[in-house]
Amino acid sequence: MTSISITVVGSGNMPLAPAVLGALASYYGERPLDVRLFDPHPDFLELSFRIGKSLFLIAKSTHRIAAYSDLAIALEATDRIIYMPANSNRDENSNQQAPSHFNDGDWKNELKILPEDVHILNLVQEELLNPTASKALTGWPTPMGAESSLVFAFQILRWANGEDYPLNFLNSDDARPLHRWLDNPSALEY
């Protein structure tokens, strides 16, 4: 049985990533998933990959998960895209700056040249990237970390280091919008 290849563009968006990865881990559809994580920031890519591996292991998911630092490779033969990049200026206080070719506008341009049958689920803005095969779902998931950025950062590190488990993200009721999109990406509502 062939798998559904899903590329998560902006997997390092930590306020959204645990819920999205938990929804993917708890998906038990007809076909297995080949989940490809992409983020231009290596630290955030590694962090999302470690959290994703933990969630997939806890859920006993047979889906494949991999991390890619090159968007072109992550998009090769992809069937669907979850678009959720964080603010491209998030590294302004660190020594590592995102390469200029990974700004939000260029991501959109790369996604627009994909074949029209590649479905895109946009979680961060209302604008549709590919009007024929794109859906915007900006109300899900609820972004984390609004209460305290220090507490949020500490919790993310505990999940990544395996000191705590993000079990609450494996709730299939919370993941219902993403599961519906995986089952039928052409549906009008999720």
Protein Blocks (a to p, Z undefined) as FASTA:
>chain_A
ZZdddddehkllmklmmmmmmmmmmpccfbdcddddddfblklmmmmmmmmmmmmmmnop
abdcdddfbfklmmgopabdcddbdcfklmmmpmbdcdfklgfklmmmmmmmpcfklccd
dfkbfbdfblmlcccdfkbccdehklomklmmmmmmmmmnopaccfklmpmklmmmmmmm
mmmmmbmbZZ
